[in-house]
Amino acid sequence: MRHRIWWVCFVVIGLALLIVNSPAFSFNDTPQSRETLRAVTPVYVVIEGITPELEQNGVSAHQLKTDVECQLRRAGIQVITTAKERESVKSFPAGLYVRINTLKSDMLKSEFDIDYYAINISVELIQSCLPLTHESLSRVSQKEIDPSCISSHSALACTWSTNNIYLAGEERIIAIRDCVEDLVAHFINAYLSVNS
């Protein structure tokens, strides 16, 4: 019975981690959010949330960034890796953000003699968007908007996302790389569904 209470507490904490760290206005993966992926290129990759504890367990931001960039290139998606490349793009390039949030449970250490983690991994595409106003809608419909001025009137927004939450013992922390690979594959599938 005591073990069940600890597991319930851990699951509740894990779900709270998911809710607190999920983007509030994320579109997730819907037909509408997939449309925002049409003609998105190039993309830069950002890895967030790698803690020293994760690095000690073999998960580094550099390795994940390299993995994601290679996966995108293999799918035919142009990737920007340097500030110079980013400056050469006329409009603001889209960013593929991989966010990793972990919560370690010290409560289960005494019961099972192993560290357990609630892990939330999200992959989000952040891109420059033009706010829709009555004036901008009429200008878009009449094709009067100069693409070079869009960046000065635009805002950054998450237009597509997916995530996964799971529980893992310390020995399975390295599985974060596999989960990131799966989520990026989901992004690639969504991207290719509107760009093939």
C-alpha positions in Angstrom: 0.0 0.0 0.0 2.8 2.4 0.9 4.4 1.8 -2.6 1.2 2.7 -4.3 0.9 6.0 -2.4 4.5 7.0 -3.5 3.7 6.1 -7.1 0.5 8.1 -7.1 2.4 11.1 -5.6 5.1 10.7 -8.3 2.6 10.5 -11.1 0.7 13.6 -9.9 4.0 15.5 -9.6 4.9 14.4 -13.1 1.6 15.5 -14.5 2.0 18.9 -12.8 5.4 19.1 -14.5 3.8 18.5 -17.8 1.0 21.1 -17.3 3.3 23.8 -15.9 5.9 23.4 -18.6 3.7 23.0 -21.6 3.2 26.0 -23.8 -0.2 27.6 -23.0 -1.2 28.3 -26.6 0.5 25.5 -28.4 -1.3 24.2 -31.5 0.0 20.6 -31.1 -0.3 18.5 -34.2 -3.6 19.4 -36.0 -4.4 19.9 -39.7 -4.4 23.7 -39.0 -1.0 23.6 -37.2 0.5 21.5 -40.1 -0.5 24.2 -42.5 1.8 26.6 -40.6 4.7 24.3 -41.7 4.1 24.9 -45.4 7.2 26.4 -47.0 9.0 26.8 -43.6 12.7 26.8 -44.4 15.4 27.2 -43.1 15.2 26.0 -39.5 17.6 26.4 -36.6 17.7 24.1 -33.6 17.7 25.1 -29.9 18.0 22.6 -27.0 16.8 23.8 -23.6 16.7 22.2 -20.1 19.9 20.1 -20.0 21.0 20.1 -16.4 24.4 19.0 -15.0 22.7 15.9 -13.7 21.5 14.9 -17.2 25.0 15.5 -18.6 26.4 13.2 -15.9 24.0 10.6 -17.2 25.1 10.9 -20.8 22.6 13.5 -22.2 24.3 16.6 -23.5 22.8 19.6 -25.3 25.6 19.4 -28.0 24.8 15.8 -28.8 21.1 16.3 -28.9 21.5 19.4 -31.2 23.7 17.4 -33.5 21.3 14.5 -33.5 18.3 16.7 -34.4 20.2 18.7 -37.0 21.3 15.5 -38.8 17.8 14.0 -38.6 16.3 17.2 -40.2 19.0 17.3 -42.9 18.3 13.6 -43.8 14.7 14.5 -44.3 15.7 17.3 -46.7 15.0 20.2 -44.3 17.5 23.1 -44.6 19.2 23.7 -41.2 21.0 26.8 -40.0 23.8 26.2 -37.6 25.7 29.5 -37.3 24.9 33.1 -36.6 26.3 34.1 -39.9 23.9 31.8 -41.7 21.0 33.2 -39.6 21.9 36.8 -40.6 22.0 35.8 -44.3 18.3 34.8 -44.3 16.0 37.6 -45.4 13.2 36.8 -43.0 13.4 35.4 -39.4 14.1 31.7 -39.7 11.9 29.2 -37.8 13.3 27.7 -34.6 12.8 24.1 -33.7 13.0 24.1 -29.9 13.6 20.9 -27.9 12.7 21.5 -24.3 13.5 18.9 -21.6 12.1 19.2 -18.1 12.9 16.7 -15.4 11.8 16.3 -11.9 13.7 13.9 -9.7 11.8 12.0 -7.0 13.8 11.6 -3.8 10.8 10.0 -2.1 11.3 6.8 -4.2 15.0 6.6 -3.5 14.4 5.2 0.0 11.8 2.7 -1.2 13.5 1.4 -4.4 17.1 2.5 -3.9 17.1 4.1 -7.3 16.5 7.7 -8.5 13.3 8.1 -10.5 12.6 11.0 -12.8 9.4 12.5 -14.4 10.6 13.7 -17.8 8.7 16.0 -20.1 10.1 16.5 -23.6 8.5 18.9 -26.0 9.4 19.8 -29.6 8.0 23.1 -30.8 8.3 25.1 -33.9 8.6 28.9 -33.2 8.2 31.2 -36.1 7.6 34.7 -37.1 3.9 35.4 -37.5 2.0 38.5 -38.8 -0.8 39.5 -36.4 -4.1 39.4 -38.2 -5.9 42.7 -38.0 -8.6 44.0 -40.3 -6.0 46.0 -42.2 -3.5 43.2 -42.5 -6.2 40.8 -43.7 -7.2 43.2 -46.5 -3.6 43.8 -47.5 -2.9 40.1 -47.6 -5.9 39.4 -49.7 -4.9 42.2 -52.1 -1.2 41.0 -52.0 0.0 44.4 -51.0 2.3 43.3 -48.2 6.0 43.7 -48.9 7.6 40.5 -47.4 10.7 42.6 -46.3 8.5 44.6 -43.9 6.8 41.6 -42.3 9.6 41.0 -39.8 9.2 44.5 -38.3 5.5 44.0 -37.7 5.6 40.3 -36.7 5.7 38.4 -33.4 7.2 35.0 -32.6 4.8 32.3 -31.8 4.7 28.5 -31.3 2.8 27.2 -34.4 3.3 23.5 -34.0 4.3 21.2 -31.1 4.3 17.8 -29.7 5.4 16.4 -26.4 5.9 13.2 -24.3 6.0 12.6 -20.6 7.3 9.5 -19.0 8.8 8.1 -15.8 12.3 6.6 -15.9 14.9 5.3 -13.5 18.3 6.8 -13.5 19.7 4.1 -15.7 17.1 4.9 -18.4 17.8 8.7 -18.5 19.8 8.2 -21.7 16.5 7.1 -23.4 15.8 10.9 -23.6 17.8 10.8 -26.9 15.4 8.1 -28.3 12.4 10.1 -27.2 13.7 13.3 -28.8 14.4 11.3 -32.0 10.8 10.0 -32.0 9.3 13.5 -31.5 11.5 15.1 -34.2 10.4 12.3 -36.5 6.8 13.3 -35.7 7.7 16.9 -36.7 9.4 15.7 -39.9 6.3 13.7 -40.8 4.1 16.7 -40.2 6.4 18.9 -42.2 6.6 16.5 -45.2 2.8 16.1 -45.2 2.4 19.7 -46.4 5.8 20.1 -48.2 6.0 17.1 -50.5 
